[in-house]
Amino acid sequence: MIAIVDYGAGNISSVKKAFEHLGTSVQVTADPAVIASAEKLVVPGVGHFNRCEVLNQQLRMPVLDAVKLGKPFLGICVGMQWLFAGSTEAPGTPGAALFAGECSRFPAEVKSPHVGWNQIDVREGSRLLRGIENGAFVYYTHSYRAPMVTETVASTSYGGTFSAAVEHGNVFGVQFHPEKSSATGLRLLENFCEL
């Protein structure tokens, strides 16, 4: 069973429907016991980074304990940004600091939020992006972006290059929304189910 962690940050129903479309057993939860018993975890998110304050206060340790046990983890949009040290959007709200660096706003010369379809530059060897072609289009809606890091496995260019996907061991994150990214997004979620 995959636990979709509910900390009040939106887009949960569409993520749940996408996994159910693939025939995967999922449970939306804010219960630490359910998180602990799950085989895999998904932390979705839409909106302001300060929503992670709820995640930090109520569910940070159960989620990070599951990660330490090697359970596959997927962060989506704000859920991916939480994997970094933090975001300039909410300086007082820490991230999980599993990846180095801080998320930052798009520069003033490009329209923000970045909404719609854009291409990803896929690096070879990613387990999460297995079978996804370089240049595939995915769906974005965000005003802040994660920096490029050693663990970046896909990037997108918009007001500069940013991390579209990160991957290290059992921890995965995507800035785009796989649940809204058509066949490419479903392939990514299927890959996560197979980990």
N, C-alpha and C positions, 0 to 999 in steps of 0.2 A: 504494500500500500504506500502511495505517495501522500505525504502530508503537505497541504497548501497552507502556509502559515498566514493567519488572519490577524493583522495588526491595524486594520482600519484604513489601509492605503489603496483601496480600489482595485479594479480590473480582475477581481477574483473569479467572478462567475464565468467570464470568457476564457480564462485559463483553465478552469475546471471543465468546461464544455469541450475544450480542445483535447484534453487528456481523455475524457470519456469517449470522444469521437474515435480515439485510438484503441478503445477497449481497455483502458487502464483504470485500476481501482484507485480512487483519490478520496481524500477527506479534508474538508476545510476545517481548520481548528485553531484555537488559541489555548489549547490544553497542553501543558508541558508533558503530561503522561502520554498523550497521543503522539506528540512530537518525538518522544523518546522511543516509542514502539514502532515508528514508521521505518520503512526500508530506505526511503529517499525523502528529501525535503525540497520544497519550492517556496521561495519568498518573492512574491510579485510586488508591484507597487506602481502607483501613478501619483503625481503631484509633488508637493513640497517635501524637501529632505527632512524637515522637522517632524514628519510623521514617524520617522525612525526612532523618535524619542519613546514612543509607546513600545516599539520592538525592543529597544535597549532596556527599558524599565521592567518589562514583563516576561520577555521571551528570549533575551540575549543568551543567557547561560544554557537553557535547554537546546537552543539551536547550535551554539558553538560546541557544546558537549557532543552532539550528534556528528558534527563535522570532524571532531577529534577522533571519534570512533571509526571514521572512514566512510560514513554514509554519503552517497552522492547528494550534492547540494546545487540547486540552480537559482540564481538571483536574476530577476527580470526588471529592467528599467531602474526604478529607485532601489529595488532589491539588489541589483548589481552594484549600484553606487554605494550601498551600505557596506559592501565588501572592502571598500577603500578606507583610508583613515578618516575621511569626512568630506564635507562639501562647503564651498564658500556660500552656498545658499542658506545654510544654517550653521554658522561657525561654532555654536555651543553644543551641537549635537554630534557625538562621535560616531564613526563607523566601526566596523568590526576589525579594521586594519589587517585583513588577511592579504591585501595587496597594498603596495606602497603608493603614496601620493594622495592628492585631494582632487575632487571633482570641481569643475569651474564652469562659469557661464560662457556661452558662445560670445565671440567678440561682437562689438556693435555694428560692424560692417555687414553682417549677415542677419537675415530675418530670424527672430527667435520668438516662440519656440520653433524648433526644427520638426516639422510635421509632414508626413507623407513617405513615399517610397524613395529609397536610396540604395546604392550598391555597397556590398561589402567586399573587401580585399581579403581573401581567406589564405591563411598560412597553412602549409602542409603539416599533417600529423595530428590535427585536432581530432579528438574522439567525439566531441560534441557536434562538430561540423562535418563529420564523415559523410561523404556522398553529396555534399553541397558545393556547387560550382563556384569558382572564383568569379566575382562580378554579379552574383545572385542579388536580386532585389529583396529588401526587407522593409517592414513598416516601422517608422519612428514617430514618437511624439514626446519631445523633451526640450528643456531650455538649458540644462547643464549636461556636461559630458565628462567622461572618465579619461584620465591621461593615458598616453601610450606607456606600457610597462613591458618588462621581459615576458610576462605571462599573456600578453595580448596575442590572440589567435585569429582575430579578424579586426579590420579597421574600416572606417568610413571617412571620407573627406567632405567636410562642410565647415567653413570657417577655420580650416586647419584639419589635421588628421587626429582622430580620437579612437579610443578602444570601442569597437562594436561588440567584441566578445573577449572574455578572458577565461583562462583555464589553468588550473594547477592541481594535480592529484585528483581528489574527489570534489574539488570546488570549481564551479562553472558560473559564469555570469554573462548576460547579454543585455546591451542597452536598448536594442530594438524589442518589439513585441512579437514573439513567435506565434502567439495565439491569433495575431492579425496579419501574419505574413504568408498566408496561402500555403502552397505545397512546400515551400522552403521551410517555413516555420513548423509545419507538421513533421517534416523530416527531422528537424532538430529535436523536437519533443520526443519523437520516436527513438532517436539515438540516446536521449537521456533515459528513457524507459529501459533501454537495453543495457545500460551500464551495470 
